[in-house]
Amino acid sequence: MLGHGGTDVGASNDNRYEKDDTLKVANTVRKYLETKNIKVVMTRDNDKTLTLHERCKIANKKKADVFVSIHRNSADTGSGVESWINSRQSQDDMSLATNIMNYICKTKIQNNRGIKYGTIKGEDTDYYVLNNTKMPSCLIELGFISDDKDNELFDEYIEDYSKAIADGIIETINNR
């Protein structure tokens, strides 16, 4: 359910690491989903290193209903929340990403960057985890770790973001 970990810190800003932010969100999403009696399989629940292949293997072996990869973005300029889906743009992937983005956009965010497909390298490429999981999947970028305002919003609204992701997952599962 979340990106990076262990020696893979992901994006960083001073002493702030993507792996830590994503773990906080994922644990909060898990707690919320479990209060709704939804079984959650985490690819990691502590600070350990996993390959992308291992993450997909966990999700596929457990026959997860959905796969959500939580991240923080980084760039010299940029702000806001976005979601990525596989370049095939399956209806199931689009529904999952749309449901989550709709709930996130009801919270306090700096900028809605929308739903994108492919990768930052192009629309005909795919993120490994979106291409190698056998269930509806999306990748969420919860603001830019390189942007001070996005970090302020992340810290202040982490509970709201987590609940929004969970509510999007619940809606997707209920409508399948």
JOHUDA-V945493 format. One record per residue. RES is the residue in one letter. NEAR is the number of other ideal C-beta (glycine too) atoms within 10 Angstrom. D_LAST is the distance of its C-alpha to the last C-alpha in Angstrom with 1 decimal. Layout:
((RES;NEAR;D_LAST) (RES;NEAR;D_LAST))
//
This chain:
((M;27;19.6) (L;27;22.8) (G;27;25.4) (H;24;29.1) (G;23;31.2) (G;12;34.5) (T;9;36.8) (D;15;34.2) (V;14;34.5) (G;18;32.5) (A;21;33.8) (S;15;36.6) (N;17;38.8) (D;7;42.0) (N;6;41.1) (R;16;37.4) (Y;20;35.0) (E;25;31.4) (K;23;30.8) (D;16;31.9) (D;26;29.9) (T;25;26.6) (L;22;27.3) (K;16;28.0) (V;22;24.7) (A;23;22.7) (N;17;24.5) (T;18;24.0) (V;25;20.2) (R;20;20.3) (K;12;22.5) (Y;20;20.3) (L;21;17.1) (E;12;19.3) (T;9;20.6) (K;11;17.1) (N;6;17.2) (I;14;14.8) (K;10;16.4) (V;17;17.3) (V;15;18.9) (M;14;21.3) (T;23;23.0) (R;21;26.1) (D;15;27.1) (N;9;30.7) (D;14;32.7) (K;12;32.6) (T;12;32.4) (L;18;29.6) (T;10;29.4) (L;16;26.3) (H;11;26.3) (E;12;26.3) (R;22;23.3) (C;21;21.2) (K;15;22.7) (I;18;21.7) (A;24;18.0) (N;14;17.9) (K;9;20.1) (K;12;18.1) (K;9;14.9) (A;20;13.2) (D;16;9.5) (V;23;10.6) (F;25;14.2) (V;25;16.0) (S;25;19.7) (I;25;21.8) (H;24;25.1) (R;30;28.0) (N;22;29.6) (S;18;33.3) (A;12;35.7) (D;6;39.2) (T;7;37.8) (G;17;34.3) (S;18;32.2) (G;19;28.8) (V;27;25.1) (E;22;23.1) (S;26;20.0) (W;24;20.0) (I;25;17.6) (N;24;18.6) (S;18;21.0) (R;11;18.9) (Q;13;16.7) (S;14;13.5) (Q;8;10.9) (D;16;8.4) (D;26;11.5) (M;17;12.6) (S;19;9.7) (L;30;10.2) (A;28;13.9) (T;17;14.0) (N;25;12.4) (I;27;14.9) (M;23;17.7) (N;13;17.4) (Y;20;17.9) (I;25;20.6) (C;13;22.4) (K;12;22.9) (T;15;25.0) (K;12;28.4) (I;22;28.2) (Q;17;31.0) (N;15;29.2) (N;13;25.8) (R;18;26.0) (G;12;22.6) (I;18;20.1) (K;15;21.9) (Y;21;21.4) (G;18;23.6) (T;18;26.0) (I;10;29.0) (K;9;31.0) (G;9;29.3) (E;11;26.4) (D;9;26.9) (T;12;26.7) (D;19;23.9) (Y;22;23.8) (Y;14;24.1) (V;22;21.2) (L;23;18.7) (N;15;20.3) (N;18;20.5) (T;21;17.2) (K;11;14.9) (M;16;11.5) (P;26;10.3) (S;26;13.5) (C;31;15.8) (L;21;19.3) (I;27;20.4) (E;24;24.2) (L;28;25.2) (G;29;28.4) (F;27;31.5) (I;25;33.4) (S;19;36.4) (D;22;36.3) (D;11;38.1) (K;13;36.3) (D;25;32.8) (N;18;34.0) (E;13;35.3) (L;22;32.0) (F;23;30.2) (D;11;32.6) (E;11;32.6) (Y;18;28.9) (I;15;27.4) (E;12;26.0) (D;17;24.4) (Y;27;22.9) (S;23;21.6) (K;19;20.1) (A;26;18.6) (I;26;16.9) (A;24;15.7) (D;20;14.4) (G;26;12.6) (I;26;10.9) (I;17;10.2) (E;17;8.8) (T;22;6.4) (I;16;5.5) (N;8;5.7) (N;9;3.8) (R;12;0.0))
//
